Amino acid sequence: MNLPPPVAVGIWVAVGVVLLLLVLTGRRRLAQRTRRQVPFPPAEPVYLGALRAGPIEATYVSSTLAGDWLARVGAHDLGDRSQAEVFVHDAGVKIDRSGAPSVFVPADAVRGAGLAPGMAGKYVGADGLVVISWQVPSDGETPAVDLDTGLRTRYPTDRARLVDAVRHLTVTTPTPADTPAPEDQ
């Protein structure tokens, strides 16, 4: 069946609009659902301290709930992919994103850093992503939650440098088993 060109174009435009509305509705629902789970990320402090690494060009892939790399966080624009520059300072990791709000990971919130083959929305294989594990502190309404933030460095040589710099921020806090009992002191 041959349709006249204006009718065919009209059908394709209608299909495109419907698909766009479905995508936008899904993103809005994801943001609403995760906003109840994830507190607002901390603000960047005025003084960041010494620069340990950076600027490192990267693609901010997304943030996911820790351990579940398919559970993308849509709240607070943490699930939006964008180009970024990453800086590691004494105070934490600053991720300046293009077209999206910057993300600041305080040094005391960093739980670890490593390499992974992929996460929600991006699979590159062979440990191509730098993953920073961190905890978003409670904002008074929402309890603290652990996140994994994925970054794809522009240059492969920057991956190890970024992971090392972030790992140096981790502070080992004693666990209850490591703390001596009062009678032992």
C-alpha positions in Angstrom: 0.0 0.0 0.0 1.5 3.3 -1.1 0.6 6.3 1.1 0.8 9.8 -0.2 4.1 11.4 1.1 2.3 13.9 3.4 0.3 11.1 5.1 3.5 8.9 5.5 5.4 11.8 7.0 2.5 12.6 9.3 2.4 9.0 10.6 6.2 9.0 11.2 6.0 12.3 13.1 3.1 11.0 15.2 5.1 7.8 16.0 8.1 9.9 16.9 6.1 12.1 19.2 4.6 9.1 21.0 8.0 7.6 21.5 9.5 10.8 22.8 6.6 11.1 25.3 7.2 7.6 26.5 10.9 8.3 27.1 10.2 11.5 28.9 7.5 9.9 31.1 9.9 7.0 31.9 12.7 9.5 32.9 10.2 11.5 35.1 9.0 8.4 36.8 12.6 7.2 37.4 13.4 10.6 39.0 10.3 10.5 41.2 11.0 7.0 42.3 14.6 7.5 43.2 14.1 10.9 44.8 12.5 9.0 47.7 15.5 6.8 48.0 18.4 9.1 47.3 19.0 12.4 49.3 20.3 15.5 47.6 24.0 15.2 47.0 26.3 17.4 49.2 27.3 20.9 48.0 30.8 21.6 47.0 32.8 23.3 49.8 34.4 26.7 49.4 37.9 25.3 50.0 38.8 22.0 48.2 42.4 21.7 49.3 45.3 20.5 47.3 44.7 19.1 43.8 45.6 15.4 43.7 44.6 14.7 40.1 42.9 16.5 37.3 41.5 17.8 35.2 40.7 14.5 33.7 38.4 14.4 30.7 35.7 11.8 31.0 32.1 10.9 30.2 29.9 10.8 33.3 28.0 7.6 32.6 25.5 7.6 35.5 25.1 6.9 39.2 23.4 3.7 40.3 22.5 2.1 43.6 25.6 0.5 45.1 26.0 -3.1 43.9 23.1 -3.0 41.4 24.6 -1.5 38.3 21.3 -1.6 36.5 19.4 0.5 39.1 20.1 3.9 37.6 19.4 6.9 39.9 17.3 9.5 38.1 16.9 11.9 41.0 18.9 15.1 41.2 20.1 14.6 37.6 22.5 11.8 38.8 21.4 9.5 35.9 22.1 12.0 33.1 25.1 11.1 30.9 27.3 14.1 30.0 30.8 15.1 29.2 32.8 16.0 32.3 36.1 17.0 33.8 37.1 15.2 37.0 39.2 16.8 39.7 40.4 14.9 42.8 41.1 17.3 45.7 41.9 16.7 49.4 38.2 17.6 50.2 36.8 15.1 47.6 36.1 14.4 44.0 34.6 17.2 41.9 32.9 16.2 38.7 32.1 19.2 36.5 29.5 18.1 34.0 28.5 19.9 30.8 24.7 20.5 30.6 24.1 19.0 34.1 24.8 20.0 37.6 28.2 19.2 39.0 28.6 16.3 41.4 30.8 16.6 44.5 31.8 13.5 46.4 33.2 14.4 49.8 36.4 12.6 50.8 34.8 11.1 53.9 31.9 9.7 51.7 34.2 7.8 49.4 34.0 4.0 50.0 36.3 2.9 47.2 37.2 3.1 43.5 37.9 0.5 40.9 37.5 -0.5 37.3 34.5 -2.2 35.8 33.3 -3.3 32.3 30.1 -1.4 32.4 27.0 -0.1 34.3 23.5 1.1 33.5 23.4 2.5 30.0 27.1 1.8 29.1 29.0 -1.3 28.6 32.6 -0.9 27.3 34.2 -4.2 28.4 37.7 -4.8 29.7 37.5 -2.6 32.8 36.8 0.5 30.8 34.9 2.4 33.4 36.1 4.0 36.6 33.6 3.4 39.3 33.6 5.5 42.5 31.6 4.0 45.4 30.4 6.6 47.8 27.7 7.4 50.3 25.3 10.3 49.9 24.7 11.5 53.5 21.2 11.8 54.9 19.5 15.2 54.3 17.2 14.8 57.3 14.3 13.5 55.3 15.9 10.7 53.3 18.4 8.2 54.9 21.9 7.9 53.6 22.4 5.7 50.6 25.4 4.1 48.9 25.9 4.9 45.2 28.3 3.8 42.4 29.2 6.5 40.0 30.7 5.5 36.6 33.1 7.6 34.6 34.6 6.7 31.2 37.9 8.5 30.9 38.8 9.9 27.5 42.3 8.6 27.6 42.8 5.0 28.9 46.0 6.1 30.7 43.9 8.3 33.0 41.9 5.4 34.4 44.6 4.1 36.8 45.6 7.7 37.8 42.0 8.5 38.7 41.5 5.3 40.6 44.7 5.8 42.6 43.9 9.4 43.4 40.4 8.5 44.6 41.6 5.5 46.6 44.0 7.8 48.5 41.0 9.7 49.7 39.4 6.7 51.5 39.6 6.9 55.2 39.6 3.6 57.1 37.3 3.9 60.0 37.6 1.3 62.8 34.8 -1.2 62.9 33.3 -2.3 66.3 35.4 -5.5 66.1 38.6 -3.3 65.8 37.7 -1.1 68.7 39.0 -2.4 72.0 36.4 -3.0 74.7 36.6 -0.6 77.7 37.9 -3.3 80.0 40.8 -4.0 77.6 42.0 -0.4 77.6 
